[in-house]
Amino acid sequence: PSGWKMERRADYRDHVTIYVAVKQQSTKTIQEIADRVSDPQSEYYGDYITKSHVDRILHPTYKSLQVVTDWLSYYDVQWFQQSPDWVVVETNAIRASELLNTEFYVFKQQRTGFRTIKASTTIDVPKSLVEHVDFIGGATDFPEAMNFDLSTRRRLEFSSNENVILYMSPGDTELRSFFLPICGNGKPSLEPQTPCSDQGGAIQSITQIHSQFGSEHSQMSSASELSCKSCLDWEGQAASYCRSTNRDYNFHNSTVYCYSPLIARIKNYYEVQYSLYTSFSSGDSAIATWTDAPIFLGKFVTPSMLLERYGVPTGREICKQTNNSQAVAEFSGQGYSPSDLNYFFDAMSVVPAGVIVNGTNRPQHPTTEASLDIEFLMGVAQNVTTTYWKNGRGMLGWIVHVLNAFNPPLVHSVSYGENEAKHTAEYLTRINVEFQKAASMGLTLIFASGDNGVNNVDFSAPNCTESEQFSQWFPASSPYVTAIGGTQFSTQILPVCSEKVIGVPITCSKEGEITCSTASGSHITSGGGFSKYFAQPSYQQDVVANYLRTIGGSIPHNYYNVSNRAYPDVSASAHNYLVQVSGVWDPVDGTSASTPTVAGLISIANDYRIQHGKPPLGFINPLLYQDVYNSEGYTEQYYESYWDITMGDNSCGRLGQVCCPYGFPATRGWDASTGLGSFRNVVNNSQLFPKI
């Protein structure tokens, strides 16, 4: 598949895990239970059932289990039943090849270096097995690019007299760039102390030019004011970008990259244009202009800022119930550092809690994704025992392990997903049943809606202009999970804010939220749209119908299925989060940020409910949509419960992707880029925090 390189044939030293989804009975019954225990209007609301009850309802027939276990025994492979409807095979690659009539190879993900063992061809099983299993997972399903990815960008083009800006680092009224100096001879430098002195002429000065509101300003600095290092010495976001550039162009690992000096006193939330010039002692000069995406400055996001915005009074974020619990899910080589987490707690004045590692962690090699997830989940819902869940291979392994764990955490924040179209109908149907199990048991599954807007996560795939179709993100597209979109803080929250009076821009001062998009300065665009597979659930039909009336025929209907499940459900800020990684602060964008934020707010609600003898929230979508819309339009309760996001759209993707000609616009009420909006005065939301 795209982005993966076959390294070698796997052998007996290489471990393979295979998941056999044995056909279940009574799937309609489990759906009915999931619906009624999640429906606030039902007398059974909150009356969750146990895992053993779930197992009894869905237990496969004796014949199905016998056929599956006879097949495994014939090949003498090691297996166990994770639950009656899941048989897990643990074996080596040679045995797995014999079992599935294929060959397994070691594949390396070129972007991350992560290795996995997968079959090189489709699998082949006995015909007698087909009617007894839904699918066999783990053999051919490659991990897709994680939802959050620092280094995804256009392929850089080099010129002999141009520096290369890898990314802009916009902060709160301040701006700087991270760039690759191209020396006067057209080559990069390996000398960090005096860049380009090893290439015939050291950098003498740098001039940065920025313009805003049509007014241009320049700032000249000496070379000594640059912050330059060998790529080997950079950490965090800078390291991700410089290493991927070195890898793409076969540059030396010690190639020098620099941060420019800060430019201060720039107005937040208004577009900035930027260029830089370097002059060399040899008399040469080099220029670079940032053209990848618009630049907008804004405040850095911290837990306290989020708590204030979404209506959690000081002190209410500190949870007190010992049986409250939450978790982050991690995959493919992720890890967090306990020392980073503790520093984050101290710097952000967060009340810490214990962390349970379920599976493996890589504390010596922390990643931005895992650090973001755990820092902001625990930064929003404080003093809650949190599980770092990295057990099971991929999304499939994760849900199987969670549902079969003893006393699993109540809230799960999952910042990952995949293209819905990569999966078979059998896979999607079965995993949706697993999500119904979670709902029946009172678990809340919070999933990111994706960072590519309506675009494909795979940059090499045909874009929507060519395919005339939008892409969908799964599991966010499942009707039994809560999908979280992304916003960003801005003062451009009304259409008038982008207009002019006698040629002078109208400046707005009230800060609010707009759709998170590369078109407005983010590195990502909020995912959202309509599933191609799942039917539209009843809980959202009224608001979706209103949205479709609002946008009319502005988007050709062949781009999406108007009758199916629409997402996201709600949103939160997804831009400029301050994350501590490897001892440095990184500003991070992504629905990977909004997801743990919303999950944390749900944990705070669960704490209140447990304290007052109420059941945890479980599957929250029917509750979120309840009483927000009636025959007269959006209700008072809607406007009391949500910040309505009405600016922006999700036609763009990640930084470097070509925007689609169409995208779902933010409108009044629910829309397919930010859902119902973001929570407003959340602790006063009588749905989540019922009056006692």
N, C-alpha and C positions, 0 to 999 in steps of 0.2 A: 504493500500500500504506500501511498504518498508519504514521504518523510521518514520511511523506515528502510534500513539497509540489511540485507541478509549477510550474516557474518560466517556462520559455519553450521554444519549439520549437528543437531543435538544428539547426545548419547546418554549412556546410563548414568552419567554424573549429573545430568540436568533434570530438575524436578518439574513435573507437570501436574496441575490440578484441573480436573474435569468435573463439571456439574451436570448431572443427569436430572432433568426436570420430569419426574414421573407424572403421568396424567392424573389430575385430581378429579374427585367427585364433588358434586353439590357446589359448584362455583357460584351459581346464582344465589344460593343461601348466604354465602359469605358477603356477597355484594349487598344483599338486603340488610344484613346485620351492620355492615359498615355505614350504610346510608342512615339507618334509624338511630344508631348511637351517636351520629355526628350531626343530626338534624335538631336544632334547638326547639322546633315545634313538636318533636316526638316525645311521647311519654317515656321512651327508652333512652333519651339523650344522656350521654355520659355513663350509661350502664354497660361498660366495656366487658369483654369476655377474655378468658385466659388463653394462653398458648395451647394448653392441652385441649381446650374446647375447639379452638381453630383446627388443631390437628385431627380431631374426631370428625369434624364436618368435611374436611377436604381429603381425608385418608384415601389413597388410591385403592383400587381393587387388589385382592390377593393375587390374582392372575398377573396384573401389571407388574407388581413387585417381583413376583417369581420369575417372569421373563427377563427383567432387567438384571436381577442378581444371578440368574443362571448364565447369562451372557458374560458378566464380569468374572464369575467363577471359572468359566471355560478358559479365559485368558490369564487366570491366576494373578489378577491385579488386586491391590489393597484398596478397600472401599469401606465406607461407613455411611450410615443414614443420619444426615444432619437433622432431618425431620422425616416423617413418613413419606412426604412427597418430594424429597430431595436426596439423591444418592451422590455422595462426593467421592471421587476417585483420586487417590494420591499415589502416583507412580512415577517411574522414570520415562524419559522420552522414547526409549526403544520400545518398552511395553505399550506406551500410549500409541505409538505408530502402528503396532500390530493390532491393537484394539480398534482403532478407527480407520485402518487401511489407508494411511497417509504417511507423510514424513514430517518430522518436526525439525525446525531450525532455530538457531539463536538469531534474533533480529535486534538491531540497535536503532533507537530513535535518534536521528541525526542532530536534531536541535538540542536535545537534553542529555544525550549519552545514555539514557535509560535503556536497559536490555530486557527483553522478554522472550519467552519460548512459545512459538506458535506453529501450527501446521502450515505447510507451504501450499497445500491444495485443499479442496473441499473434503470433508470427512465422508466415510462410507460405512454404514452399519447394516446389520441384517434386516431384511424386510419384515421379519417377524417382530422387530422391535418398534417399528414406526407407529403402530396404533396405540402403543403403551407409553410413549414419551411425547412431551410437547416440543422439546428441543434438547440438544446437548451443547452446553456452553463451556467456554474456557479454552477451546482448541483453536479457534480461528478469529475470535473477536479481539482485534488489536486495541489497546488503550488509545482513545482519541486524545488530541491535544487538550490539556486541561483548560478549564474555563478561563483561567487567568494566565497570561503569558506575556512577560515583559518584552521579549525580543522579537515578537511577531511584527514585521514591518516590511516595507518595500525592499527590493534588492537595490542596494546602493550603487550608484554610478560614480566612477572616479574620473577626474580630469587632472591634467598635469599642473594646473594652476588654481585648483579649488580645494579648500578645506572641506571636510565632510561632517555635517552636523548629524549626530546619531539621534539625539532627542533634545527637546527643550524641557527645562525644569522650572515651570512657573510656580511661584509661591504666592504668599500674601503680600501684594504690592511689590514683589521683587522677582527678578528673572535672571536666569543664566542658561548657558547651553553646555552640552557635553559633546565634544567634537574630536575628530581625528585630524591633527595637523598634517597637511601635505606640504612638504618642504619645497624650497625653490627649485630643486631638481626633479620634482614630481614624485618623490618617494616619502613614505612615512619615516618617523624617527625612532631610534632605540635609546635615546638619551633623555631621561626624564628631568634631570636637573637643569639642562639648557637645551630645550627641544630644538632639533634640527641643526645643532652644532656639528653633529656627526654626518650631516648631509650637505656641507658646503656653505652654510650660513644660518646662524642661530636666529630664532624669533627675537625681534627687538621690542615690538609693541603689538597690541591688539586694539582695534577700534570696533566697538559695537554700536550699531545704528538701529534704533527702534522708532517706530512711528505709531501714533494713536490719535484718532480724530483728525487725521490728515496732517498732523504736526510731527516733524521729524526731529529726533534728538540723537546726538552721538556722544559716546564716552570712550576716551582713549586711556589705556592702561599699559603699564610696562610689562614686559615678559615675566618679571618676578611676581606679578600679581596673579598669574595663571596658577591653577592647581593641577599639576601634571604628574602622572604615574605610569609605570609599566602596567600593561593590562593585568599582569600577574598579581599586582598589588591592590587593584581596585576591589571593592566589595559591593554586594547588593546589586542594585539596578545597573550601576556603571559596569560592573563585572559582567553581567548578563549581556549587555549590548556589545562591549568590546570583544568578548570571547566569541560571540556569534559572528561578528565581523571578521575577526581573525580566521575563524573556521571557514567562512564563506569564500575568502579571498586568499587563503593560504598565507596569511601574514605571520610573522614571527610572534611567538607568545609574549615577547617583551615589547611589542609595539607600544608606543606612547599615545595615551589619550588624555585629554585635558578638560577640566571645567573652566569656563570663562569667569572673570570677575562678576560679582553681582551688579545688576542694574537696579537701582532702588526708585521708590516713589512713582510707580506706575499704577494707574487706576485699575482696580479689580473689575472683572466681569465685562470688560470691553476689549474688542479685538486689537491685537498688537501685531505689527509686522517686524521682522527681525533679520538683520544681516551682520556678519562680522568680517573684518579684514585683518590679516596678519602681515606685518612687514618684517623682512629678514635683513641681517647684516650684509648679505650679498647684494642688496639692492632690489631683490625680487619681492613680490607680494602675492598673496592668495586671498580669495574671497569665498564666502559661503552665504547662501540665503536659504532660510527655512521656508519651504513651500509644501511640506507634507500635509499640513492641516492647520486650521486657524489656531492662534494662541490666545487664550483667555486666562488671566490670573484670577486667583481666588484664595480663600482661607484654607489652611490645612485643617483636616477633620480629625477630631479626637473624640473619645467616648463621652466626655462631659458635654461637648457641643451637640452630639447626637441625642443625648438624654434630654437636654434642654429643648431642642427642636421638636422632639416627638412627645414631649409632655410628661417626663418622669421627674417629679420634684426631688430635690436633694434628699438623700437618705432612702428613698423608695427603691433605688437600684441595688441596695444591699439586701440580698435575700437571706432568709432566716430558717427556712424549713429544711431539715437534714435529709428528707426524702425527696427533695426536688433534685432534678438532674438534667444534664444537657451534654451534647457531644458534637464534635466536628468529625467529618469523614475525610480521609486522605488516601491518595492513591499514588502509583507510579513514582517512587523514589522521593517522596516528600518527607520533610522532617522539620522539627522546631527545636530551638535551643531553650532549655529551662532558664539559663542566665539571661537570654534576651527577654523572655517572658517576665522574669522578676524585675528587670530594669524597666520594662514597659509599665508594670504595676506601679513602681516607685515614681516614675516620671509623670504618669497620668493620674496619680493618687487613686489607684484602684484597690479596693479591698480584695485580697487574693483568696483563692480557694485551692483545694487539692486537684491534681491532674492524675487521672488513671490512664495509663497507656495500654490499650487493648490491641495487641499485635506488636508492631515494630516501630521504632523511631530512629532518626539519624541526627542526634543532637550535635554531632561534630560538623554536620553539613546542613545547616538550616536553610530552608527555602522560603521565598517570599509568600507563596500561597499558604503553606501550613502556618507560618508565623502570623499572617493576616487573620486567618480563620480563628485561631485560638486566642489571639490577643484581643480581638474585638468582640468575640462571643463572650469572653470573660470580662471584658471591659464594660460591656453594656449590662449584662446580668452578673453582678458581682457576688462573691461568696457562695457560688453554686458549684458543687462538685462536677467537674467536667471530664468527659472521657475523650481522649485522643484516639479515634478509632481507625486503625490501619491494619485491619485483619480481614482476610479474604482477598481474592485477586479480582480487582476491577469492581465495577458497579454491581455486577451479578453476585460476586462473592460477598460484597458488603451487605446487601439486603438479606441474603441467606443467613449470614452470621448474626446480624442484628435481630432478626425475627426469632432466632433460636437461642439467643442468649438468655441467661437467667437475669430477670429484672433489668431489661435494657433501659437506657436513658429515655426520658420522656420527650425531649426535643432534639432533633438531629438537623444540623446545619450542613448542607452538602453543596459545595461551590463547583460542582463538576457536571458534565453532561456530554451528550453526543448528538450527532445528526440523527434525527428520528428515522430518516430514510435508509440508514445503514442496516436497520434491523428488520427481521422478518415479522410478519403478522403474528406468528406463533410466539415469538419472543416478547413482543409488545403486549400481547394479551396476557401472557403468563406473569410478566413483571407487574402489570397492572393489578393482577390478583394479589401479588405479594404486597402491594401498597394498600389494597383493601384489607389484607390481614392486619397491617400496621394500624389502620384506622379502627378496626374492630377491637384492637388491644389498647387503644387510647394513646398511640404515639403520634407525634407531630413531625412530619417530614417537610423540611423547608429546602427548596432547590433553587439555584440560580437560573435565571431565564436566558443566560448566555450573553456574550459580549460582542456579538457580530450583527446586531440589529436583525434585519431580515435576510442577511447574507449567509453564505456557506462558511463554516469555520475553516474549511480547506481552501487555502488561497489558490491552489492549482485547479480547483473545480470550476466549471463554468459559472460566471456570475449571473445574477438574476436577469440582466439585460439579454444574455445569450439564451438562458433556459426559459425565460419568461415565467419563472416560478420563484416563490420565496422558500427559504429553508426553515425547518422546524427544529427545535431543541428539545431533546428528551433526556431526563424524565420530566422536565418542566411542562411538557405538553400532556402529561397524564392528568386526568380529572381527579385523581386521588392524592395529589401532592399540592403543596402551596408554592407557586412560582413567584420569584421575587425579581422585579425589574430594577433599573437603576436611574437615579436622578443626579443632578449636580446643583450646587448652590449658585445662585445668580441673582442679579437685579433685573435681568431681562425677562421678567415674568409676565409681561403684558405685550401684546402686539405693538402698541404705540412706542415701546422702548427702543424699537429698531428703526423708527422713522425719523424724519428730519423736518425742521421748521426753517424755512428760508435758507436751506442748505446746511443748517447747524444740527448735529445729532441731538435728539432728545435724550437726556440722561435721567434714568430712574434710580431711586435710592433704596427702595424697600427690597430687602433680601428675601428670596423664596427659593423654590426649586423648579427646574425645567428638566426635560428629558435629557439623560446623559448621552452625549454623542460626540464623535470626533468633529462634527461640524461646529460644535461650541467649545472646543478646546480639550476635550477628554481624549484618552488613549483608546477608549472603547465606546460602543454604542449599545444601549439597552436592548436586549433580545425580547422579541414578542411577536405574536401572530396567532395563527390557527393551525391546529394539528391536521395532518393529512389522514390520520388513522382513527383517533378517538372521537366519539360522538360528543356533542355539546351537553354538559350536565345541566340539569334543571335549575340548579342554584344560581346560574349566571345568565340564563336565557334572556331575561328582561333587559339587563344592562347592555348585553351584546347586541340585541336587536336595536336598541336606541342608538348605539354607536354606528351600526351599519346604516341606519337612516341618516345619521349626521354626516358621514363621509360620502354617502351616495355612491356614485359610480366613479369616484376619483381614482380608484385603483382597479384595473381590469380584474374580473373575477377569476380568470384562469391562473392568477398568481397565488390564490389561496382558496380554501374551502370555507365558505361563510357559515356552513351548518355545523362545523366541528368545534371541539374544545378550544377556547380562546385563552390566551395567557399574555402577560403575567396577571397575578391576582392583586398584589400590592407591590409597592416599591419603597426604596429608601436611598439615601445618598450613596453614590458609587464612585466618587471622584476625590482624589487628593487625600486619602487616608494616610496618616503617619504610622508607619510600621517599623518596628525595630527588628533588624535582620543582621546577624553577624556583627553586632555591636555598632551598627550605624542606622540612621533613620532613612527610610525610603518612602517617598510619596507614591501611593498606589491607587490605581483605578480598577474598577471591575464590579460586576454583580457578585463577584467573590467577596466584595466588601459589604454590599447591601444585604446579602444573605445572612451572615452571622449577626448583623445588626437587628434584623427582624426576628431572627431566632432568639436573640437575647431578650427582646421585648416580650416574646411569648413566654420565656422562662420566668420573667418578672410577674407576668399574669398568673402563671401556674403557681408561683410561690404564694400569691395572695389567695388563690382558690384553695390550695392545700391547707393554708392557715385557717380558713373558714369552713373546712369540711366539705369542700366541693371537689368533684373529680377534675383531673387535669383536662386541658382543652382538647387534646387528641387532634383529629383531622378538622382544621378550622375553617375551611372554605365556606361551607353552608352558613356558618356564623358570620363570616366577614361580609357576605352579600346580603344578609338578612336585613330587611327594613330600610334599605338604602334607596329604593326606587319604587314608585307606585304609578298609578295612571296619570298623575299630575306632574310626574318628573322626579328629579332627585329630592330626597326628603331632608328635613332639618337634621335628622340623625346622621345622614351622610356627611353633611358639611360640618357637623360637630365632631365626627369621628376621623375624617381624612382631610389632609391637605390636597386639594384638587390641582393636578398638574395639567396645564393647558398650553404649554409652549414646547415646541420641538417635535421631532419625529425620529423614527429608527430606520431611515433609508440607508444610512451609512453603516460601516462595520468597525473593524479594528483600524488602528492607525496604519495607513498604507494601503487599505483596501479601496477599490473604486466604489463610490456610492451608487446605489440603485436609483433608477429614475422615479421609483415609487417607494413609499414607506408608510407605516401606520402613524398618523399624526396624533399628538396629544390633544384631547378635547375636553370639554366639560364632562365630568363624571368618568365612568370607566372608559379606558381606551387600550389599544393593543400595543402600546409602548410603555406605559407606566401603571396599567391596571386601574384599581380604584384610587390610586394616589399613594401618599405616604401617611402613616399614622399621625393623628393630631390629638393632643391631650389624651394620650393613650390610657393613663390610669383613670380617667373619667369616662372611658368607653364602657358603658354598662353591659355590652355584650361580652367583652373580655374580663372585666372586673365587675361582676354583678353586685348590686347593692345588697348588703347583708342586713 
